[in-house]
């Protein structure tokens, strides 16, 4: 195992996680969450856990951000409909 590669992957994960917490807009949070999931998948692969990395890639990088974006879209649509009804 290459220790410098693990350190770089850990630093990327820490940076992405910090950005995910700092961002306020839900759309950008979902995008940063997708990037965080990808960096976690890389970290798992570097740590010789490719099965966990593939699962993280599918769920953490694709499915979860997609569901978040769809939820935000639906909530905003309902808010617009209520504003028009008033």
C-alpha positions as CSV (number, residue, x, y, z in Angstrom):
1,X,0.0,0.0,0.0
2,X,1.4,3.4,-0.9
3,X,1.1,5.7,2.1
4,X,1.4,9.0,0.1
5,X,-1.5,7.9,-2.1
6,X,-3.6,7.2,1.0
7,X,-2.7,10.5,2.5
8,X,-3.7,12.4,-0.7
9,X,-7.0,10.5,-0.8
10,X,-7.7,11.3,2.8
11,X,-6.9,15.0,2.3
12,X,-9.3,15.1,-0.7
13,X,-12.0,13.5,1.4
14,X,-11.5,15.9,4.2
15,X,-11.5,18.9,1.8
16,X,-14.7,17.7,0.1
17,X,-16.4,17.0,3.4
18,X,-15.5,20.5,4.7
19,X,-16.9,22.1,1.5
20,X,-20.1,20.0,1.8
21,X,-20.7,21.4,5.3
22,X,-19.8,25.0,4.3
23,X,-22.0,25.3,1.2
24,X,-25.5,26.7,1.8
25,X,-27.5,26.1,-1.4
26,X,-29.1,22.7,-1.7
27,X,-28.2,22.2,-5.3
28,X,-24.5,22.9,-4.7
29,X,-24.6,20.7,-1.6
30,X,-25.9,17.8,-3.8
31,X,-23.1,18.4,-6.3
32,X,-20.4,18.5,-3.6
33,X,-21.9,15.4,-2.1
34,X,-21.5,13.7,-5.4
35,X,-17.9,14.7,-5.5
36,X,-17.4,13.6,-1.9
37,X,-18.9,10.2,-2.8
38,X,-16.5,9.9,-5.7
39,X,-13.5,10.7,-3.5
40,X,-14.6,8.3,-0.9
41,X,-14.9,5.6,-3.6
42,X,-11.3,6.4,-4.6
43,X,-10.2,6.2,-1.0
44,X,-11.9,2.8,-0.6
45,X,-10.2,1.5,-3.7
46,X,-6.8,2.8,-2.6
47,X,-7.4,1.0,0.7
48,X,-8.0,-2.2,-1.2
49,X,-11.7,-2.4,-0.7
50,X,-13.0,-2.2,-4.3
51,X,-16.4,-3.7,-3.5
52,X,-17.1,-1.0,-1.0
53,X,-15.8,1.6,-3.4
54,X,-18.2,0.4,-6.1
55,X,-21.1,0.5,-3.7
56,X,-20.1,4.0,-2.6
57,X,-19.8,5.1,-6.3
58,X,-23.3,3.9,-7.1
59,X,-25.1,5.1,-4.0
60,X,-23.0,8.0,-2.6
61,X,-22.0,9.5,-5.9
62,X,-25.1,8.9,-8.1
63,X,-28.2,7.9,-6.3
64,X,-28.2,10.1,-3.1
65,X,-27.4,13.4,-4.9
66,X,-30.1,12.6,-7.5
67,X,-32.7,12.0,-4.8
68,X,-31.7,15.2,-3.1
69,X,-32.0,17.2,-6.2
70,X,-35.4,15.7,-7.0
71,X,-36.6,16.4,-3.5
72,X,-35.5,20.1,-3.6
73,X,-37.2,20.5,-7.0
74,X,-40.4,19.1,-5.7
75,X,-40.4,21.2,-2.6
76,X,-39.7,24.4,-4.6
77,X,-42.6,23.5,-7.0
78,X,-45.0,23.1,-4.1
79,X,-43.8,26.5,-2.7
80,X,-44.5,28.2,-6.0
81,X,-48.0,26.6,-6.2
82,X,-48.9,27.8,-2.7
83,X,-47.6,31.3,-3.6
84,X,-49.8,31.4,-6.7
85,X,-52.9,30.2,-4.8
86,X,-52.7,33.2,-2.4
